[in-house]
Amino acid sequence: MAELGNLTDYRWLVSSDAEPWLERAAEAEETPESLLKTTISLRGDLGTQRANLLIAQVQLRRRARKKFSQADRMFFTRQLLEQATEERIGQYKAARFPKQGPLLDLCCGIGGDLISLGRRTATQGVDRDEIATTLATANCERLDLTSASVQVEDAAEVSADDFSAWHLDPDRRPEGQRSTKLALHEPDLQSMEGLLSTNQQAAIKLAPATKVPDAWKKEAELEWISTRGECRQQVAWFGDLAQAHGQQAATVLFDGSANGCTIRGEPNLALPTASQVGRYVFEPNAAVLAANLTGQLAMEVGLQAIAANIPYLTNDNPVDNALLAGFEVIESMPFNIRRLRQYLRKQGIGRLEVKKRGVRLTPEHVLAELSPTGDRAATLLLMPIGKRILAIICQRL
């Protein structure tokens, strides 16, 4: 879907001329009827394109509240909001950068990382998209951030020599289709290597599933970062910004905390398999799974796998670790819809969360087949054990 408006429209949007219209648009309730009524009214005063732009901006600000604490003062496009680093991740990453600037933020978009870096020290943002630089500049101004500036330039043409460190968020969909292949990013891998050859103090933001060159696995620290239950990004840290060269890390960030919970170590460590399901079952956070650190985490906290190559862990003792979701087992049985349905009804379980690993069943299909009724809540975990599917009914800790 194309973004609404052109550069002229977005320059108007961030100007003082648009402010009263934005306030008027923001008064619309989040219902189709209210939005339509306000849109029609604005179209009569401003025309279709700018009225639509205002309504879209109000909706984007509401959506952006999950990412930014001051979203209602900022400016976005749909795609740039999707690509932007959320505030708590930006703050976490910025803490690794030197306090002595200047810093360089390449492909800065609307300023997700730029704002956090700029709060640390003087930072130069760069993006080739003039709409992005217009919005990033306005966002810095709205947040009273005078230590960050933005310029229009192709990141592949920028020199990092004169900066203390640099950050890059390459475009992962330059031709419209999102890709996890570095060769299809812009700047491409060759350009990234060129920047690294002149300044090793760097952080490169990547999609969680991106495969990096073997040389990076030795030179850099690869970190996967999770918020709100999802792995959001992978960061390749180079030079002094890396805390453990050649290792992988997984970090979970929480609301209201500047620090996260991190595990570092060797990926793909072998896991011992338990002889039976214990009293408790644990699921590693998405960042741990993306970093292939399930074995490392299990070794550190004393857990075993329920089944080979399935990241559900177990033992008879509770484990309090922010990198794990814990469940207390109520019952386990071979997966059978009829038997499960009877068990759930007998136990009065009507609010059922279904999770699965390593099986083709979908949670939605299983839930529809079980059609649970009752007042109790539980979680159903499904996983393969040999040629069977094991069903574990449990409660979240």
C-alpha positions, 0 to 999 in steps of 0.5 A: 500500500502506497503512503498517503501524500507527497513531500509537499503534503508532509512538509505541510503536516509537520508545520504549524499550519497543520497543527489545529487541523491535527487537533481537530482530527484527534478529537474523532473517536476510534470508531468507523462512524466518527472517523468517517464523519470527521474525514468528510468534514475535513475534506470540505475544508482541506480537500481529500488528500490532506484530510485523509493524511490527517486522519491517517496520522491520528490513527498512526499515532494511536498505533505508535503508542505501543512503541513510543511514550510520546507518540501523540507528538510525533509524525509517522508513515505506515511503513516507517512506523513498522520499520522504526525501533521502538523507544525502549529498544533504542534506549537499550542500544544507545547505552552501549554507544560512547558518550563522546560523539559525534555518532552517525545514524544511517537510514534513520527513518523517522528517528527511532534510534536517532532520538535515543542516540541523540539523547546520549550525545551529538548524533547525525541522522542520514536518510535518502528519503526526503519524507523520512528526513522531514518527519525525523527532523520534526520528531526531534524538534517536537521532543526538544532534542537539539543534539540530533540533526538530519540530512538527506543523503544515500547511506552508501555514500556517507563516510563514517571516518569522523564519527565515534561510532555508527548505527545502520538500519538498512532498508530490507525491502528496497524493491517492495518485498521484505528480505532477510538476505543481506545481499538484497539490503540497501546499503548492501553487504559490500557497502556495510563492509566498506563502512566497517573497514574505515570504522569498526565501532558499529551496530547494524540492525537486522531482522531476527531471521537474517543470516550474517556472514561467517566472518561476522560471527567471529568478529561481532557479537550477535544479539537478539532483542525481544519486547512484548513477547516477540523478538523484534530485531537482531543487532550485530555489534562490532568493535568496542560496542561488542561485549563478547566477540564471537558469541550470541546473546538474547535480551528481553526488555520490560516496561519501565526498566532501562535494563534487560535480562540477557543471556550470552553463550554458544549457540546450538548446545545439545540438550539432555532429554528428560525421561518424563515430563516434570511438575513444571514446563518452561518455554524460552523467550522468542529472543532465546529461540532466535539466538539458538541459546535454548541449550545454553539457558537450559544448562544454566538453570538446570532444565532438560528437554521434553523431546529432542529438538523441541524447545519445551523444557521441564523439571520438578522445581519452579525456575524464576527467570525472565527468559522463560515462561513457566507452566505448572502441569495439571495433566498430560496425555496423548493428543486426542480431541474427544478425550481432551474435550471430555477432560476440559469439560469435566475440569470446567476449563473454558478459557484455553490458551493453545501453544504448539511446537513441532506439529502441524496443528494450528492453535485456532483449529484445535481450539475450535475442535475442543470448543471449551466451556467453563470458568477456569483458565488453562494452557494446552501445550502440544508437541511430538513425542516419537510418532505421537503428539503429547498434550500437556494441560497446565497453568501459567506461573 
